[in-house]
Amino acid sequence: REQLASYPELIAVYHGLWRLTGERQWKDKALRMVVWYQSKQQKNGAFPYSPGSTFVYTRGTGKIFETLACFPEENKAMLEKVFAWLRTMQYTKENTFFMNQDEQTLLVGGFRHDAFNREAWIDASAHVILGATRLLNIQR
């Protein structure tokens, strides 16, 4: 099956082309992809591994969040839902109290891979940070 996280960068590419050229066709292509992703977002805010799947994971969801942040006004509701879900998957002092201090130091701020796999993958964090950076830069 095709992974949803295979193509979200196209939204950013189309966004960049629109900003560089001013040609509306690129923004329209990006927003058509956004609508497609919107149809795949689960009620909890996450995005599944593939169409029809129920498996959700932070790396793919974070990657989609990163590109949706190119259009914050158009994607406000989606971004809020996905960010809320991502926060539930983030390691904090409160949810790592049972770990030894060395593990806590490594994990706090990172994201669980998924509900069953407690591994923290750095690329999930990177996608969320890049998405948040886009949102912050657009607000300036």
MARSE-357736 format. One record per residue (C-alpha): x, y, z. Coordinates in steps of 0.5 Angstrom, whole numbers, plus 500, padded with zeros to 3 digits. Example, Ala and Ser with C-alpha at 12.3 -4.5 7.8 and 13.67 -1.06 7.14 Angstrom:
525491516 527498514 
END
This chain:
500500500 502507499 504511505 501518506 508520508 511519501 508526498 507531503 513535501 510537494 505541498 512545500 515545493 508548490 508553496 515555494 514555487 507560488 512564492 517565487 513566481 506568483 503564479 496561482 497555479 502552484 498555490 492551487 496545486 498545493 491546496 488541492 493536496 491539502 484537501 486530500 490530506 484533510 480527508 485522511 486526517 483521523 478524528 484524533 488529529 493524527 494521520 494514518 500510515 496509508 489510506 485505509 490504515 488505522 496505524 498512526 505514528 509521529 514521524 509521518 504525522 510530523 512530516 505532514 504537519 511540517 508541510 501543512 504549516 506552509 498555509 497556516 490560515 487555510 489549515 488552522 483547524 487541521 494544524 491545531 488537531 495534529 499538534 494536539 495529537 503530537 503533544 500527547 506523543 511527546 515525552 515530558 518529565 511527567 510521563 517519564 517519571 518511571 525512567 532512570 535519569 539518563 533515559 529521561 535526559 535523552 527522551 524529554 522533548 522527543 516523541 514516541 514513535 507510536 502508541 506501542 513503540 516507545 522509541 524516540 525517532 529524531 526525525 519526528 522531532 525535526 518535522 515538528 520543529 520545522 513545522 513550528 518554525 514555519 508557523 513562527 516565521 509566518 507570524 512575523 
END
